[in-house]
Amino acid sequence: MDNFQTLAALSALAQDTRLDVFRLLVKAGPEGLAAGEIATALDVRPNTLSNNLNILSAAGLVRSAREGRSIRYFARMETMRALLAFLLEDCCGGRSELCQPVLDQIACEC
């Protein structure tokens, strides 16, 4: 991950609804959620949700899959792991091994 990708991801998450959407998708796990389920759970209008999902998708934080007439969304945990690894890369005065337990903890295949 580079500075541009990091800024895109952080910018996408720096908005209340988008952060809520991402966290909801993380909780949903590998099954993800249909767009309608997300809108209902967060009490967000479909057109507002669509815009926010597009921003999260452009930042690489969510992916989608069409299921008939519905679209199911999933958190891209690999992007979040890469973001956190990038942010912690030079932690602790360049002694990245001190941050390794944190990186190991988030390395699960959720």
Secondary structure, DSSP 4 states (H G I P E B T S, - for coil): --HHHHHHHHHHHSSHHHHHHHHHHHHHGGG-EEHHHHHHHHT--HHHHHHHHHHHHHTTSEEEEEETTEEEEEE-HHHHHHHHHHHHTTHHHH-GGGTHHHHHHHTS--
